[in-house]
Amino acid sequence: MPVRFRAGVRHIRLLICEDSEDDALLVVRRLRQDGLAVDHERVETAEDAALALRLRPPDLIVSDYFIPGFGAESALRLLRASGLDVPFIVVSGRIGEESAAALMRAGAHDVVLKDRMSRLAPAVRRELEQAGDRAERRAAEAALRRSEQRLRLFADHSPDVMFRFRIHPADEVEYLSPAAGAVLGRIPEELCGDPGRLFSLVAPEDRVPLAAAWHAADTQPLVVRWCRPDGTEAWTEQRAVARRDGSGRVLAVEGILREITDRVRADALRDRLRQAERLDSLGRLVGGIAHDFNNLLAVILGNTDLALAELPGDSPHRPGMELIRDLAAHGADLTRQLLVFSRHEPPHPEILDANEVVADTERVLRRAIGEDVEIVTRLDPGLRPVAIDRSELERLLLNLLANARRAMPHGGRLIVETGNVDPPDARSTPRTPPTGIGAIGAVGAVGSINSVGDEDAPSTRLAPGPLVRLRVIDNGVGMSETVRKHAFEPYYTGGASDGTGLGLSSAYGVVKAAGGEIRIDSRPGAGTEVSVYLPAAVGRAEPPAVSEPDPPGGQGRTLLVVEDDVAVREMVGTMVRRHGYHAICMASPADALSVVEQSDPQIDALLTDLVMAGMSGIELAEAARALVPDLPVLVMSGYSAGAMSADGSLPAGLSLIRKPFTAATLLRALGDVLGVAPPDPN
């Protein structure tokens, strides 16, 4: 690098092109007299000059104009060929103005005549200073290029999207790094320029916050959801800084968009886990309450039934007892609804009349929905039956009605409608495969359920044949297209701050499990219509029997009753003893096993509660059958608490009776497990 003279004296490596040793010493002496420290090398041929330039690059070249076989012009050409940027000064005894001008145009920095050697030292200092400036500028430019190359290399390989958004004089996306292709789904060239191209990928709810953050040069982190062209979604976290002019005006915003899709999904999964844990705790609480409540109702209903059996038909107390019995039965229905909500009621598909379920559910929910909501039912009197578990259909209705109620916070009108549908062939309308998160209890994936064009034909591949349609219509706040597309996803609440987000997801699961289809039609401010299509059942719903034959009696058989609730145990014991059974009532499963093991008296059947401390009724039945193979077992249950299998069934050979029950129901169930036919009414 050329020597700098702005502070102190530095040695100069001087190359002198001169055929006279005396003239070369004169140049050196003159420079030293003027305070310059000089180390010099003299050459007088082109070969020596080229070698010196290659092996010992000088800080300065002083050349005579004319040297036999050489000269200043040749030396200047050698300097240009070497690529060195060092001052070149011509020192000559005489040179014409045209020759001097030609040398200056060729690259010489100055021409000094030998009779004016006083100019030499100032010229050397000046040219060395300028050479130093040029060297510093080249070094700075090289450093800048290296920095830009490193930045470009970093930007090209960074997973974060780097951006620059210009605000003044006009909005423009000036730069996006190549990571935009992987994160946003579009290459930078497609998104730079008009901001509208980039903002078209931003989720509608995030466009205003992002634009505001850029124009306000907000440095706070901002999470943005992007909708890629392939239909997938990505989330980014923005970190940005403002670039200002001298007056403080924001000219541009620069920053990065870091993809956090995995983190957002992980957070969502954690939230769902917490929701599931909360629901599980709630379900256990509700189930436990239902268990205790069922025991209370079993005692009330059982003893009322026993009392009615003793009262004559004209007794003045009979109407009151019948009212108690009816209210207890209604309480049992409410308890079953609690079990529906807690998902502890195992499925029991049956052919039933959906109109009847709608009417019963409406009666249960009318008070809970509130007086500010008008409920209108439009039930088709010729409605076909459907094959579905009654509790599942009730749960479907409860979820749809509860969802509609939440859409009408200030009251409104709710319509429940049933009807028959006869599509020519539902399979002819292909359904767009759904994408998204699987619904709890659903058979298949949950996603965007498209509305259908034909009012009376669902867009699904249902089996051909007649359908039953159930509609729930409200005039509430309605749904945006985004909310509608995600409505069937678990835990999606559309931005609501309350609720579990499981209502429509559970409804979808119930419908799909029954082989049906569900769709939503909704617009903001125009209410929502949910249509459910279920295959019509072959056969018809059987109305409840007007009268049933008397149940079979015990005929002296010995019945081992195991129940840890004392009131239920005594009530059951009284029921069976009055009808000819010899009852041994036990509170402890362990004590009951001892009775079975002693075989004195011989046990004809085991009647046990399902949920007991220390040992479940199923475990007791298995242990008892290990002692007495083929022992008839009837299990009483008001709440399974996970004691049964996942599908709600009992092991082979065990029968179930649900609490609360009447004496007649219990006796028929005992007759079935014992193989005893009811008495002939004739």
Secondary structure, DSSP 8 states (H G I E B T S, - for coil): -----SSS--EEEEEEE-S-HHHHHHHHHHHHHTT-EEEEEEE-SHHHHHHHHHHS--SEEEE-S--TT--HHHHHHHHHHHT----EEEEES---HHHHHHHHHHT--EEEEGGGGGGHHHHHHHHHHHHHHHHHHHHHHHHHHHHHHHHHHHHHH-SSEEEEEE-SSS-EEEEE-TTHHHHHSS-HHHHSBSHHHHHTTB-HHHHHHHHHHHHTT--S-EEEEEE-TTS-EEEEEEEEEEEE-TT--EEEEEEEEEE-HHHHHHHHHHHHHHHHHHHHHHHHHHHHHHHHHHHHHHHHHHHHHHHHHHS-TT-TTHHHHHHHHHHHHHHHHHHHHHHHHHT-S---EEEE-HHHHHHHHHHHHHHHH-TTEEEEEE--TT---EEEEHHHHHHHHHHHHHHHHHT-TT-EEEEEEEEEE--S-GGGS------S---TT-SS--------SSTTS-SS---SS-EEEEEEEE-SS---HHHHHHTTSTT--TT-SSS-S-HHHHHHHHHHHTT-EEEEEE-TTS-EEEEEEEEB-SS------S--------TT-EEEEE-SSHHHHHHHHHHHHHTT-EEEEES-HHHHHHHHHHTSS---EEEEESS-SSS-HHHHHHHHHHHSTT--EEEEES--TT-S-TTS---TTEEEEESS--HHHHHHHHHHHHT-------
